Amino acid sequence: MVIQSNMSPKSIVNVWGDTADVFKKYKVPLTKQSIETVVQNELLSSLLQELNSVVGSSTATCIEGG
C-alpha cells in the first residue's frame, strides 16, 4: 500500500487530492500529525484500505520493504 499509517492526512491530500473526501467521510482532520495518532485503531485499517483504493494501490501493487 502506498498510503500508510505513519503519514499525515495533510501531506496525503497534498499529493492525492481525491483522498480529501475519504478523510471527510471518516471525520479525520487534515493535520500534520500521522494518521495513526488521530484515528482510532478500529477505524485505521478500513480508512487505509479506502485511501489506497482511491489512489489505485493495494497490497498486491507493493513489495514489502520497497
C-alpha positions in Angstrom: 0.0 0.0 0.0 1.2 3.5 -0.9 -0.6 5.3 1.9 0.5 4.2 5.4 -0.5 5.0 8.9 2.7 7.0 9.7 1.8 9.6 7.0 -0.2 12.8 7.8 -3.6 13.5 6.3 -2.4 16.9 5.2 0.5 15.5 3.2 -1.6 12.8 1.7 -4.2 15.2 0.4 -1.4 17.5 -1.0 -0.2 14.6 -3.1 -3.5 12.8 -3.8 -6.3 15.4 -3.7 -9.0 12.8 -4.3 -8.4 11.4 -0.8 -9.9 14.5 0.9 -13.4 13.1 0.6 -12.3 9.9 2.4 -10.9 11.9 5.3 -14.1 13.9 5.4 -16.2 10.7 5.5 -14.2 9.4 8.4 -14.2 12.8 10.1 -10.4 13.0 10.1 -8.9 16.5 10.3 -6.2 17.4 7.7 -3.4 17.8 10.2 0.3 17.3 10.1 0.0 14.5 12.7 0.2 10.9 11.5 -3.0 9.1 10.7 -2.3 6.6 13.5 -2.3 9.3 16.1 -5.6 10.9 15.0 -7.7 7.8 14.1 -9.0 5.1 16.5 -7.4 1.7 15.9 -10.7 0.1 14.9 -11.1 2.5 12.0 -7.5 2.6 10.9 -7.5 -0.5 8.7 -10.6 0.4 6.8 -9.5 4.0 6.4 -6.2 2.9 4.9 -7.8 0.4 2.6 -10.2 3.1 1.3 -7.5 5.7 0.9 -5.3 3.3 -1.0 -8.3 2.2 -3.2 -8.8 5.8 -4.2 -5.2 6.2 -5.3 -5.2 2.8 -7.0 -2.9 1.0 -4.6 -3.3 -2.3 -2.8 -1.1 -4.9 -1.0 -0.8 -6.6 -4.4 0.8 -3.5 -6.0 3.6 -3.1 -3.5 6.5 -5.3 -2.4 7.4 -5.5 1.3 10.4 -3.4 2.0 10.4 -1.4 -1.2 
